[in-house]
Amino acid sequence: MTVRTKQQTYLNYINGQWVPSASGKTEASLNPADIDDIVGYVQESSAEDVNAAVEAARRAQAAWRKLSGPKRGEYLFRAADVLEKRLDEIAETMTREMGKTLPEAKGRCSGESIFCATTLERGCDRSVRSFHPRTAKR
């Protein structure tokens, strides 16, 4: 017996906020292995949504550029930590939404986490690397 739970409606993340699309329309995201399984509902984003996201990204990039390497590193480590803590949940969603096998999805999530940490190791000074256990000198 299959038990279906209420599907979530996913919003666009623009300018630091979760917002519906300008079109006001959503579309079902189906599990490619079981088209009766609705993973959730996604926004039918418009050119207006894309333009708002691009403009918000431009403004954010100007502020990001002003951050020091160590401060940027803190954000990368937080992103890596969130990916690691939610690995199973994210991998299961990727499997349902994209049709990836569970091991492939977990590998992809782990790879993103490692990418964040590796980028930090290569790009930041020793003071940042020493504060996080993953990159601290032993």
C-alpha positions in Angstrom: 0.0 0.0 0.0 1.3 3.4 -0.9 0.7 6.3 1.4 0.6 9.8 -0.1 1.2 12.9 2.0 0.1 16.4 1.2 2.4 17.9 -1.4 4.3 21.1 -0.8 4.1 24.1 -3.0 7.6 25.4 -3.6 8.2 29.2 -4.0 10.9 31.2 -5.8 13.7 32.5 -3.6 14.2 36.1 -4.8 15.9 38.9 -2.9 16.1 36.9 0.4 12.4 36.0 0.4 10.3 33.0 -0.7 7.7 34.4 -3.1 5.2 33.1 -5.6 5.7 33.6 -9.3 4.4 36.8 -10.9 2.2 34.5 -13.1 0.5 33.1 -10.0 0.5 29.7 -11.6 2.1 26.4 -10.4 2.8 23.1 -12.0 3.0 19.6 -10.6 6.4 18.1 -10.4 6.0 14.4 -11.0 8.2 11.5 -10.0 9.4 10.1 -13.4 9.4 6.6 -12.1 5.8 6.9 -10.8 3.8 9.6 -12.5 1.0 9.2 -10.0 3.5 10.5 -7.3 3.3 14.3 -7.2 6.6 15.4 -5.5 5.2 18.9 -5.1 4.1 22.0 -6.9 6.6 24.4 -8.5 6.1 27.9 -9.7 5.5 28.6 -13.4 8.0 31.5 -13.3 7.8 34.3 -15.9 10.4 36.6 -17.5 9.4 39.1 -14.8 10.5 36.6 -12.1 13.8 35.9 -13.9 14.5 39.6 -14.2 13.7 40.2 -10.5 16.0 37.3 -9.6 18.9 38.5 -11.8 18.6 42.0 -10.4 18.6 40.7 -6.8 21.6 38.6 -7.6 23.5 41.6 -9.0 22.8 43.6 -5.8 23.8 40.6 -3.6 27.0 40.1 -5.6 28.1 43.7 -4.9 27.7 43.0 -1.2 29.4 39.6 -1.4 32.4 41.1 -3.2 33.0 43.4 -0.1 33.1 40.4 2.3 36.5 39.2 3.4 37.7 35.7 2.5 37.2 34.4 6.0 33.6 35.7 6.1 32.8 34.1 2.7 34.4 31.0 4.1 31.9 31.0 7.0 29.0 30.9 4.5 30.6 28.1 2.5 31.1 26.0 5.6 27.5 26.6 6.7 26.2 25.6 3.3 28.4 22.4 3.4 27.1 21.6 6.9 23.5 22.0 5.9 24.0 19.7 2.9 25.6 17.1 5.1 22.9 17.3 7.9 20.1 17.0 5.3 21.8 14.5 3.0 19.2 11.8 3.3 16.2 14.1 2.9 17.8 15.9 -0.1 18.8 12.7 -1.8 15.3 11.2 -1.4 13.8 14.3 -2.9 16.3 14.2 -5.8 15.4 10.6 -6.4 11.7 11.3 -6.5 12.0 14.5 -8.5 14.7 13.6 -11.1 14.8 9.8 -11.2 18.3 9.6 -9.9 19.2 6.4 -8.0 19.5 7.0 -4.2 23.3 6.3 -4.2 23.8 8.7 -7.1 21.8 11.4 -5.4 23.7 10.9 -2.1 27.0 11.1 -4.0 25.9 14.3 -5.7 25.0 15.9 -2.4 28.2 14.8 -0.7 30.1 16.1 -3.7 28.5 19.6 -3.3 29.4 19.6 0.4 33.0 18.6 -0.4 33.1 21.3 -3.2 32.2 24.0 -0.6 34.9 22.9 1.8 37.5 22.4 -1.0 36.8 25.9 -2.4 37.3 27.3 1.1 40.6 25.4 1.5 41.9 26.7 -1.7 40.7 30.3 -1.5 40.9 31.5 2.1 43.7 32.2 4.5 44.9 29.9 7.3 42.9 31.7 10.0 39.7 30.5 8.5 40.9 27.0 7.8 42.0 26.7 11.4 38.5 27.4 12.8 36.7 24.5 11.1 37.5 20.9 12.1 37.3 19.7 8.5 40.2 21.9 7.4 42.1 22.5 10.6 45.7 21.4 10.7 46.0 18.3 12.9 
